Amino acid sequence: MSGLPKGELRALETKLSRAMGQCVADFGLIEAGDRVMVCVSGGKDSYALLTLLERFRRKAPIDFELLAVHLDQGQPGYDGAPLRDWLQAQRLPHRILREDTYRVVVDNVPEGKTYCSLCSRLRRGVLYNAAVELGCTKIALGHHRDDAIETLMLNLVYAGAMAAMPPKLVSKDGRNMVIRPLLYVREPSLARYAELMGFPILPCDLCGSQDNLKRQQIKRLLGELETRAPGARDSMLAALGNVQASHLVGGELWHALGLEVAQEGAGPAQARAVGPAQARRLPLLG
């Protein structure tokens, strides 16, 4: 590697580490004594997450553990050797799980339908159970800024819901805490980091075999929007933490907040709502 990429790598890693550290601090994602399962799919995002978390662990003022976990889903042509070799070379604690979710997905999803939803649910169930069995207190996923924004757009366009990806989430059964330390990080930065680090990327032959997935359509739409309005993705991420709740259309939300009318001219930071008694400041809902 020449001097220029080395210098670029150091600068980029510092930038990514700061963004991740800020997200960890803002939401209290990692605490003393945690045993964090880092889900490593073999893609650029999870490689970056594990690498950055390990560097964070070495410098952190608190003690916590990392355990990399990879799930072999039985896909045809799967070869996890590059990932296993990399984990061993990095001397990182890890576990390789095997569960043939591929056959379950193929057998149960009608031809022409996308695999992602069922595949994701099955994978999540396996990893949730493994986290409990391995004594992990947190499950770290490699979702980044662009994932959160794409999810927001998917929900807006296809589900009629205002929801993205929370940085911290408790599973429905209450057994697991999921964290997303990379939510402040841009995908292009992660792609460049993976390139400079030479991570041995494993292809996904299940999702990658299907064209025109809704998420890919949204990704293209956002790319077009970015060309017309540079910085649009950053603005959308900021909007997720800068919500003017009184200006949303939702009867249940208004009822929960005790609203009767919104106040004109109040910006997100000064949003006020008039309730049954008197005007009061609304909490910012992230």
C-alpha positions as CSV (number, residue, x, y, z in Angstrom):
1,M,0.0,0.0,0.0
2,S,1.5,3.4,-1.0
3,G,1.8,6.4,1.3
4,L,-1.3,8.1,0.0
5,P,-3.7,5.3,0.8
6,K,-2.1,4.8,4.2
7,G,-2.6,8.4,5.1
8,E,-6.2,8.2,3.7
9,L,-6.9,5.1,5.7
10,R,-5.7,6.7,9.0
11,A,-7.8,9.8,8.3
12,L,-10.9,7.9,7.3
13,E,-10.6,5.5,10.3
14,T,-10.4,8.4,12.6
15,K,-13.4,10.0,11.1
16,L,-15.4,6.8,11.2
17,S,-14.3,6.1,14.8
18,R,-15.4,9.6,15.9
19,A,-18.8,9.2,14.3
20,M,-19.4,5.8,15.8
21,G,-18.1,7.0,19.2
22,Q,-20.5,9.9,19.1
23,C,-23.5,7.5,18.4
24,V,-22.4,5.2,21.2
25,A,-22.2,8.2,23.6
26,D,-25.4,9.8,22.5
27,F,-27.5,6.7,23.1
28,G,-25.5,4.9,25.8
29,L,-25.1,1.9,23.4
30,I,-22.2,0.2,25.3
31,E,-21.8,0.0,29.1
32,A,-19.3,-1.4,31.5
33,G,-19.4,-5.2,31.7
34,D,-21.3,-5.6,28.4
35,R,-20.6,-8.7,26.2
36,V,-21.5,-7.5,22.8
37,M,-22.3,-9.9,20.0
38,V,-21.2,-8.4,16.7
39,C,-23.1,-9.9,13.9
40,V,-20.7,-10.4,10.9
41,S,-22.4,-11.2,7.7
42,G,-19.3,-11.0,5.6
43,G,-20.3,-7.7,4.0
44,K,-18.4,-4.4,4.2
45,D,-20.6,-2.9,6.9
46,S,-20.2,-5.7,9.5
47,Y,-16.5,-6.0,8.8
48,A,-16.1,-2.3,9.4
49,L,-18.3,-2.4,12.6
50,L,-16.3,-5.2,14.1
51,T,-13.0,-3.5,13.3
52,L,-14.0,-0.1,14.6
53,L,-15.6,-1.6,17.8
54,E,-12.4,-3.5,18.5
55,R,-10.3,-0.3,18.2
56,F,-12.9,1.4,20.4
57,R,-12.7,-1.4,23.0
58,R,-8.9,-1.1,23.3
59,K,-9.1,2.7,24.0
60,A,-12.4,2.8,26.0
61,P,-12.4,3.8,29.6
62,I,-14.7,1.0,30.4
63,D,-14.3,-2.8,30.1
64,F,-16.5,-4.8,27.8
65,E,-16.2,-7.8,25.5
66,L,-16.8,-8.4,21.9
67,L,-17.8,-11.7,20.3
68,A,-18.0,-11.9,16.5
69,V,-20.8,-14.2,15.3
70,H,-21.3,-15.3,11.7
71,L,-24.3,-17.3,10.5
72,D,-23.8,-19.8,7.6
73,Q,-27.3,-20.0,6.2
74,G,-26.6,-22.9,3.8
75,Q,-26.7,-20.9,0.6
76,P,-25.5,-22.8,-2.5
77,G,-21.9,-22.0,-3.3
78,Y,-21.3,-20.5,0.2
79,D,-17.7,-20.3,1.2
80,G,-17.0,-18.8,4.6
81,A,-13.3,-19.7,4.7
82,P,-12.1,-16.2,3.9
83,L,-14.1,-14.8,6.8
84,R,-13.0,-17.5,9.2
85,D,-9.3,-17.0,8.2
86,W,-9.6,-13.2,8.6
87,L,-11.2,-13.6,12.1
88,Q,-8.4,-16.0,13.1
89,A,-5.7,-13.7,11.7
90,Q,-7.2,-10.8,13.7
91,R,-7.3,-13.0,16.8
92,L,-10.8,-11.9,17.5
93,P,-13.1,-14.1,19.6
94,H,-15.7,-15.6,17.3
95,R,-18.4,-18.2,16.7
96,I,-19.5,-19.7,13.4
97,L,-23.2,-20.9,13.4
98,R,-24.8,-23.0,10.8
99,E,-28.6,-23.1,10.2
100,D,-30.1,-24.0,6.8
101,T,-32.5,-21.1,6.5
102,Y,-31.9,-20.9,2.8
103,R,-34.0,-24.0,2.1
104,V,-36.8,-22.7,4.4
105,V,-36.9,-19.4,2.5
106,V,-36.8,-21.0,-1.0
107,D,-39.5,-23.5,0.0
108,N,-41.8,-21.0,1.4
109,V,-41.5,-17.9,-0.7
110,P,-43.6,-18.0,-3.9
111,E,-41.8,-17.6,-7.2
112,G,-41.3,-13.9,-8.1
113,K,-41.6,-12.7,-4.5
114,T,-38.6,-11.3,-2.6
115,Y,-36.8,-13.4,0.0
116,C,-35.6,-10.6,2.2
117,S,-38.4,-10.4,4.8
118,L,-38.5,-14.1,5.6
119,C,-34.8,-14.5,5.4
120,S,-34.3,-11.6,7.8
121,R,-36.8,-13.0,10.3
122,L,-35.2,-16.4,10.3
123,R,-31.7,-15.0,10.6
124,R,-32.8,-12.7,13.4
125,G,-34.4,-15.6,15.4
126,V,-31.2,-17.7,15.2
127,L,-29.0,-14.8,16.3
128,Y,-31.3,-13.8,19.1
129,N,-31.3,-17.3,20.5
130,A,-27.5,-17.5,20.1
131,A,-27.0,-14.2,22.0
132,V,-28.9,-15.6,25.0
133,E,-27.0,-18.9,24.9
134,L,-23.6,-17.2,24.6
135,G,-24.4,-14.8,27.4
136,C,-24.3,-11.6,25.3
137,T,-25.9,-8.5,26.7
138,K,-26.1,-6.6,23.4
139,I,-26.3,-7.5,19.7
140,A,-24.5,-5.0,17.4
141,L,-25.6,-4.6,13.8
142,G,-23.9,-2.8,11.0
143,H,-26.7,-0.6,9.8
144,H,-25.6,2.9,8.8
145,R,-27.0,6.3,7.9
146,D,-28.2,5.2,4.4
147,D,-29.9,2.1,5.8
148,A,-31.9,4.2,8.2
149,I,-32.9,6.7,5.6
150,E,-33.9,4.0,3.1
151,T,-36.0,2.3,5.8
152,L,-37.7,5.6,6.5
153,M,-38.5,6.0,2.8
154,L,-39.7,2.4,2.5
155,N,-42.1,2.9,5.4
156,L,-43.3,6.3,4.0
157,V,-43.8,5.0,0.5
158,Y,-45.0,1.4,1.0
159,A,-46.2,1.2,4.6
160,G,-47.7,4.6,5.3
161,A,-45.6,4.8,8.5
162,M,-43.1,7.3,9.9
163,A,-40.4,5.0,11.2
164,A,-36.7,4.3,10.5
165,M,-34.1,2.3,12.5
166,P,-33.6,3.1,16.2
167,P,-30.1,3.1,17.5
168,K,-31.2,1.0,20.4
169,L,-34.0,-1.6,20.4
170,V,-35.3,-4.2,22.8
171,S,-36.6,-7.3,21.1
172,K,-40.3,-8.2,21.4
173,D,-39.7,-11.0,23.9
174,G,-37.5,-8.7,26.0
175,R,-34.5,-11.0,25.9
176,N,-32.2,-9.0,23.6
177,M,-30.9,-5.5,23.2
178,V,-30.0,-4.5,19.7
179,I,-27.6,-1.6,19.0
180,R,-26.6,0.1,15.8
181,P,-23.3,2.1,16.4
182,L,-22.8,3.1,12.8
183,L,-26.0,5.1,12.3
184,Y,-24.1,8.4,12.0
185,V,-21.8,6.9,9.3
186,R,-22.3,7.3,5.6
187,E,-22.3,4.2,3.4
188,P,-19.7,5.6,0.8
189,S,-17.3,6.1,3.7
190,L,-17.7,2.5,4.8
191,A,-17.3,1.3,1.2
192,R,-14.0,3.1,0.9
193,Y,-12.8,1.9,4.3
194,A,-13.5,-1.7,3.3
195,E,-11.6,-1.2,0.1
196,L,-8.6,0.3,1.9
197,M,-8.7,-2.4,4.5
198,G,-9.0,-5.2,2.0
199,F,-11.8,-7.0,3.8
200,P,-12.6,-10.4,2.2
201,I,-16.2,-9.7,1.3
202,L,-18.6,-12.7,1.1
203,P,-21.3,-12.4,-1.6
204,C,-25.0,-12.9,-0.8
205,D,-26.3,-15.3,-3.4
206,L,-29.8,-15.2,-2.0
207,C,-30.9,-11.6,-1.9
208,G,-28.4,-10.7,-4.6
209,S,-30.1,-13.1,-7.0
210,Q,-33.2,-11.0,-7.2
211,D,-33.5,-7.7,-9.1
212,N,-35.7,-4.7,-8.5
213,L,-36.0,-5.1,-4.8
214,K,-37.9,-2.2,-3.2
215,R,-34.9,-1.2,-1.2
216,Q,-32.8,-1.0,-4.3
217,Q,-35.5,1.1,-6.0
218,I,-35.5,3.5,-3.0
219,K,-31.7,3.6,-3.0
220,R,-31.8,4.7,-6.7
221,L,-34.4,7.3,-5.9
222,L,-32.3,8.7,-3.1
223,G,-29.3,8.8,-5.4
224,E,-31.3,10.8,-7.9
225,L,-32.5,13.2,-5.1
226,E,-28.9,13.7,-3.9
227,T,-27.9,14.9,-7.4
228,R,-30.6,17.5,-7.3
229,A,-30.2,18.4,-3.6
230,P,-26.6,17.6,-2.4
231,G,-26.6,16.7,1.3
232,A,-30.2,15.5,1.2
233,R,-29.3,12.2,3.0
234,D,-27.6,14.1,5.8
235,S,-30.6,16.4,6.1
236,M,-32.9,13.4,6.3
237,L,-30.9,11.8,9.0
238,A,-30.9,15.1,11.0
239,A,-34.7,15.2,10.5
240,L,-35.1,11.9,12.3
241,G,-33.8,13.5,15.5
242,N,-35.5,16.9,14.9
243,V,-39.2,16.0,14.8
244,Q,-41.8,18.6,15.3
245,A,-44.4,16.2,16.7
246,S,-47.3,18.7,16.8
247,H,-47.1,19.2,13.0
248,L,-47.6,15.5,12.2
249,V,-51.0,14.1,11.3
250,G,-51.8,11.4,13.8
251,G,-54.7,11.4,16.2
252,E,-53.2,8.8,18.5
253,L,-50.0,10.9,18.7
254,W,-51.8,14.1,19.5
255,H,-53.9,12.3,22.1
256,A,-50.8,10.8,23.8
257,L,-49.2,14.2,23.9
258,G,-52.3,16.0,25.1
259,L,-52.5,18.3,22.1
260,E,-55.4,20.3,20.9
261,V,-53.8,22.6,18.4
262,A,-50.3,23.2,16.9
263,Q,-48.6,26.6,17.2
264,E,-47.7,28.4,14.0
265,G,-44.1,29.7,13.7
266,A,-42.6,27.3,16.2
267,G,-39.5,25.6,14.8
268,P,-38.6,22.0,15.8
269,A,-36.5,23.2,18.7
270,Q,-39.2,25.5,19.9
271,A,-42.2,23.5,19.0
272,R,-45.1,24.1,21.3
273,A,-48.4,22.5,21.7
274,V,-51.6,23.8,23.4
275,G,-53.1,21.1,25.6
276,P,-56.1,21.1,27.8
277,A,-54.5,23.4,30.4
278,Q,-51.8,25.6,28.8
279,A,-49.0,25.7,26.2
280,R,-46.0,23.5,27.0
281,R,-42.8,22.5,25.3
282,L,-42.9,19.3,23.2
283,P,-40.2,16.7,23.6
284,L,-38.2,16.1,20.5
285,L,-39.1,12.6,19.3
286,G,-36.1,10.9,17.7
